[in-house]
């Protein structure tokens, strides 16, 4: 080290290591669950039901690249929704929002991919499917999919909100401030309890519609030549 190079403050290194290695995770999770254990348990139950329904969907419809594209999109919904809640528990609000947006877009994509004659699956494999517009496309073609356009407005509003988490906006920077100071790793902030409560309720509500959504996607898959009138694809 050069004589004129400043000495590294060991507290700075300790803070970076604590954040990087998750040393604050357990305490943050404990404090979060003290307030929201019941709600998180409800989310777990709802998500387990969705995952179970997805496994049935996979065993019924996963046959080739085309069908696996739909199956994979629905799996992404479950996995990203779960990750979103995990990030929320650890106070990573920005990451939680980004994961939830992916879950919403994956669900929209699954519906679009499930129509056999539509071009979206092939475009996705070629890297030409605008996944960031999947919810808008779903709304646009909702009547053809037998979906309630007004009900989809909830997804549109959620997308707009979570878009703010995809960029370093003021709201996205909020998860870096807690208890009156900046922090590198997770830290439980009681002042954010109303926000957490609203976000948890939103995720529970989303999980609650997904078994029906998977059934809706399945109804379109049954129209494919490979699955039409096939036993088990009911």
VOFI-987989 format. One record per residue (C-alpha): x, y, z; chain; residue number from 1. Coordinates in Angstrom, 2 decimals, always signed. Example, Ala and Ser with C-alpha at 12.3 -4.5 7.8 and 13.67 -1.06 7.14 Angstrom:
# VOFI-987989
((+12.30; -4.50; +7.80); A; 1)
((+13.67; -1.06; +7.14); A; 2)
This chain:
# VOFI-987989
((+0.00; +0.00; +0.00); A; 1)
((+1.38; +3.38; -0.95); A; 2)
((+2.24; +5.75; +1.88); A; 3)
((-0.31; +8.32; +0.67); A; 4)
((-3.14; +5.76; +0.26); A; 5)
((-5.74; +6.08; +3.04); A; 6)
((-6.24; +3.18; +5.41); A; 7)
((-9.47; +1.27; +4.92); A; 8)
((-11.91; +1.83; +7.77); A; 9)
((-12.57; -1.64; +9.18); A; 10)
((-16.14; -0.69; +10.04); A; 11)
((-16.83; -0.10; +6.33); A; 12)
((-15.51; -3.55; +5.47); A; 13)
((-17.55; -5.10; +8.29); A; 14)
((-20.72; -3.43; +7.01); A; 15)
((-20.13; -4.70; +3.47); A; 16)
((-19.42; -8.24; +4.68); A; 17)
((-22.50; -8.28; +6.91); A; 18)
((-24.73; -7.24; +4.01); A; 19)
((-23.08; -9.57; +1.50); A; 20)
((-23.12; -12.63; +3.75); A; 21)
((-26.61; -12.14; +5.14); A; 22)
((-25.62; -11.64; +8.75); A; 23)
((-28.65; -9.42; +9.38); A; 24)
((-31.17; -11.66; +7.62); A; 25)
((-32.20; -13.80; +10.58); A; 26)
((-32.90; -10.86; +12.91); A; 27)
((-34.77; -8.95; +10.19); A; 28)
((-36.93; -11.98; +9.42); A; 29)
((-37.68; -12.56; +13.11); A; 30)
((-38.89; -8.99; +13.62); A; 31)
((-40.93; -9.06; +10.43); A; 32)
((-42.68; -12.30; +11.40); A; 33)
((-43.49; -10.95; +14.86); A; 34)
((-45.92; -8.65; +13.06); A; 35)
((-46.97; -10.72; +10.06); A; 36)
((-46.70; -14.42; +10.94); A; 37)
((-50.42; -15.05; +10.33); A; 38)
((-50.40; -13.32; +6.95); A; 39)
((-47.21; -15.04; +5.84); A; 40)
((-48.65; -18.42; +6.85); A; 41)
((-51.75; -17.67; +4.75); A; 42)
((-49.51; -16.81; +1.81); A; 43)
((-47.58; -20.06; +2.26); A; 44)
((-50.77; -22.11; +2.22); A; 45)
((-52.13; -20.33; -0.84); A; 46)
((-48.82; -20.68; -2.68); A; 47)
((-48.59; -24.39; -1.82); A; 48)
((-52.03; -24.89; -3.41); A; 49)
((-50.85; -23.05; -6.51); A; 50)
((-47.65; -25.08; -6.71); A; 51)
((-49.61; -28.31; -6.35); A; 52)
((-51.94; -27.24; -9.16); A; 53)
((-48.95; -26.33; -11.33); A; 54)
((-47.43; -29.79; -10.81); A; 55)
((-50.64; -31.35; -12.07); A; 56)
((-50.58; -28.96; -15.03); A; 57)
((-46.99; -29.90; -15.81); A; 58)
((-47.64; -33.64; -15.69); A; 59)
((-50.61; -33.19; -18.03); A; 60)
((-49.26; -30.79; -20.63); A; 61)
((-45.44; -30.82; -20.70); A; 62)
((-44.61; -32.65; -23.92); A; 63)
((-42.36; -30.61; -26.19); A; 64)
((-40.77; -27.19; -26.52); A; 65)
((-44.05; -25.43; -27.29); A; 66)
((-45.97; -26.87; -24.38); A; 67)
((-42.96; -26.54; -22.07); A; 68)
((-42.95; -22.81; -22.85); A; 69)
((-46.39; -22.47; -21.28); A; 70)
((-45.51; -24.76; -18.38); A; 71)
((-42.31; -22.80; -17.75); A; 72)
((-44.09; -19.46; -17.81); A; 73)
((-46.49; -20.66; -15.12); A; 74)
((-43.61; -22.04; -13.03); A; 75)
((-41.98; -18.62; -13.24); A; 76)
((-45.15; -17.14; -11.75); A; 77)
((-44.90; -19.40; -8.71); A; 78)
((-41.15; -19.07; -8.26); A; 79)
((-41.03; -15.29; -8.66); A; 80)
((-44.07; -14.77; -6.42); A; 81)
((-42.34; -16.79; -3.70); A; 82)
((-39.09; -14.90; -4.18); A; 83)
((-40.97; -11.62; -4.03); A; 84)
((-42.36; -12.46; -0.61); A; 85)
((-38.93; -13.61; +0.56); A; 86)
((-37.42; -10.28; -0.47); A; 87)
((-40.24; -8.44; +1.27); A; 88)
((-39.61; -10.32; +4.51); A; 89)
((-35.98; -9.25; +4.30); A; 90)
((-36.96; -5.61; +3.65); A; 91)
((-35.59; -5.64; +0.11); A; 92)
((-38.54; -3.65; -1.20); A; 93)
((-37.07; -2.88; -4.60); A; 94)
((-36.13; -6.50; -5.30); A; 95)
((-39.53; -7.65; -4.02); A; 96)
((-41.26; -5.32; -6.45); A; 97)
((-39.13; -6.45; -9.37); A; 98)
((-39.84; -10.11; -8.65); A; 99)
((-43.57; -9.44; -8.33); A; 100)
((-43.59; -7.66; -11.67); A; 101)
((-41.96; -10.72; -13.23); A; 102)
((-44.66; -12.93; -11.71); A; 103)
((-47.41; -10.75; -13.20); A; 104)
((-45.74; -10.63; -16.61); A; 105)
((-45.11; -14.38; -16.59); A; 106)
((-48.80; -15.04; -15.94); A; 107)
((-49.79; -12.75; -18.80); A; 108)
((-47.25; -14.50; -21.01); A; 109)
((-48.63; -17.93; -20.10); A; 110)
((-52.08; -16.96; -21.32); A; 111)
((-50.66; -15.54; -24.55); A; 112)
((-48.48; -18.62; -25.11); A; 113)
((-51.41; -20.97; -24.48); A; 114)
((-53.27; -20.00; -27.65); A; 115)
((-52.00; -22.55; -30.13); A; 116)
((-52.17; -20.44; -33.31); A; 117)
((-50.83; -17.23; -31.80); A; 118)
((-47.19; -16.38; -32.62); A; 119)
((-45.97; -15.42; -29.15); A; 120)
((-44.29; -18.71; -28.18); A; 121)
((-42.14; -18.75; -31.31); A; 122)
((-41.30; -15.08; -30.87); A; 123)
((-40.22; -15.76; -27.29); A; 124)
((-37.75; -18.44; -28.38); A; 125)
((-36.37; -16.04; -31.00); A; 126)
((-36.02; -13.27; -28.43); A; 127)
((-38.67; -11.19; -30.17); A; 128)
((-41.49; -11.37; -27.64); A; 129)
((-41.91; -8.03; -25.80); A; 130)
((-42.42; -9.49; -22.34); A; 131)
((-42.49; -5.99; -20.85); A; 132)
((-45.70; -5.49; -22.85); A; 133)
((-47.24; -8.88; -22.00); A; 134)
((-49.84; -7.41; -19.63); A; 135)
((-50.86; -4.78; -22.19); A; 136)
((-51.17; -7.50; -24.84); A; 137)
((-53.24; -9.62; -22.47); A; 138)
((-55.64; -6.74; -21.88); A; 139)
((-55.84; -6.03; -25.60); A; 140)
((-56.70; -9.64; -26.43); A; 141)
((-58.69; -10.39; -23.26); A; 142)
((-61.98; -10.95; -25.08); A; 143)
((-60.39; -13.61; -27.31); A; 144)
((-59.06; -15.32; -24.17); A; 145)
((-62.40; -15.13; -22.37); A; 146)
((-61.00; -12.86; -19.67); A; 147)
((-62.68; -9.93; -17.96); A; 148)
((-60.94; -6.81; -19.23); A; 149)
((-61.98; -4.71; -16.25); A; 150)
((-60.60; -7.30; -13.82); A; 151)
((-57.27; -7.15; -15.62); A; 152)
((-56.99; -3.47; -14.75); A; 153)
((-55.69; -4.60; -11.36); A; 154)
((-52.71; -6.21; -13.08); A; 155)
((-52.18; -3.08; -15.16); A; 156)
((-52.13; -0.89; -12.06); A; 157)
((-49.76; -3.29; -10.29); A; 158)
((-47.42; -3.22; -13.29); A; 159)
((-47.33; +0.57; -13.21); A; 160)
((-46.50; +0.53; -9.51); A; 161)
((-43.78; -2.11; -9.76); A; 162)
((-42.28; -0.38; -12.78); A; 163)
((-41.16; +2.23; -10.28); A; 164)
((-39.14; -0.49; -8.57); A; 165)
((-37.26; -1.27; -11.78); A; 166)
((-35.41; +2.04; -11.76); A; 167)
((-33.65; +4.06; -9.02); A; 168)
((-36.71; +6.18; -8.28); A; 169)
((-37.29; +7.85; -4.93); A; 170)
((-39.68; +5.07; -3.88); A; 171)
((-37.12; +2.43; -4.90); A; 172)
((-34.46; +4.15; -2.80); A; 173)
((-36.74; +3.86; +0.21); A; 174)
((-35.58; +0.36; +1.10); A; 175)
((-32.07; +1.71; +1.60); A; 176)
((-33.23; +3.94; +4.43); A; 177)
((-34.52; +2.67; +7.74); A; 178)
((-34.58; +3.83; +11.34); A; 179)
((-33.38; +7.23; +10.19); A; 180)
((-30.23; +6.10; +8.42); A; 181)
((-28.92; +4.43; +5.27); A; 182)
((-28.14; +0.72; +5.48); A; 183)
((-26.49; -1.77; +3.12); A; 184)
((-28.23; -4.92; +4.31); A; 185)
((-31.76; -5.62; +5.53); A; 186)
((-33.09; -3.83; +8.59); A; 187)
((-36.59; -3.95; +10.04); A; 188)
((-38.21; -0.52; +10.07); A; 189)
((-41.46; -0.24; +12.10); A; 190)
((-42.36; +2.97; +10.26); A; 191)
((-42.89; +0.90; +7.10); A; 192)
((-45.45; -1.44; +8.68); A; 193)
((-48.43; -0.01; +6.73); A; 194)
((-46.53; -0.48; +3.47); A; 195)
((-45.58; -4.07; +4.36); A; 196)
((-49.14; -4.89; +5.35); A; 197)
((-50.49; -3.62; +2.03); A; 198)
((-47.86; -5.48; +0.02); A; 199)
((-48.45; -8.75; +1.85); A; 200)
((-52.20; -8.47; +1.30); A; 201)
((-51.57; -7.85; -2.39); A; 202)
((-49.46; -11.01; -2.68); A; 203)
((-51.99; -13.12; -0.79); A; 204)
((-54.70; -11.86; -3.12); A; 205)
((-52.57; -12.65; -6.18); A; 206)
((-51.81; -16.14; -4.93); A; 207)
((-55.52; -16.65; -4.30); A; 208)
((-56.43; -16.25; -7.98); A; 209)
((-53.69; -18.39; -9.43); A; 210)
((-55.28; -21.84; -9.21); A; 211)
((-58.16; -20.52; -11.30); A; 212)
((-55.68; -18.81; -13.61); A; 213)
((-53.81; -22.08; -14.16); A; 214)
((-57.13; -23.76; -14.93); A; 215)
((-57.83; -20.96; -17.41); A; 216)
((-54.52; -21.54; -19.17); A; 217)
((-55.26; -25.28; -19.19); A; 218)
((-58.57; -24.67; -20.95); A; 219)
((-56.68; -23.12; -23.87); A; 220)
((-54.07; -25.89; -23.90); A; 221)
((-56.86; -28.45; -24.33); A; 222)
((-57.59; -26.85; -27.71); A; 223)
((-54.15; -27.81; -29.02); A; 224)
((-54.15; -30.68; -31.54); A; 225)
((-51.88; -32.72; -29.26); A; 226)
((-54.24; -32.47; -26.30); A; 227)
((-57.70; -32.20; -27.83); A; 228)
((-59.91; -35.06; -26.62); A; 229)
((-56.94; -36.69; -24.94); A; 230)
((-57.77; -38.46; -21.63); A; 231)
((-56.19; -36.63; -18.72); A; 232)
((-56.18; -33.21; -20.38); A; 233)
((-59.40; -32.28; -18.67); A; 234)
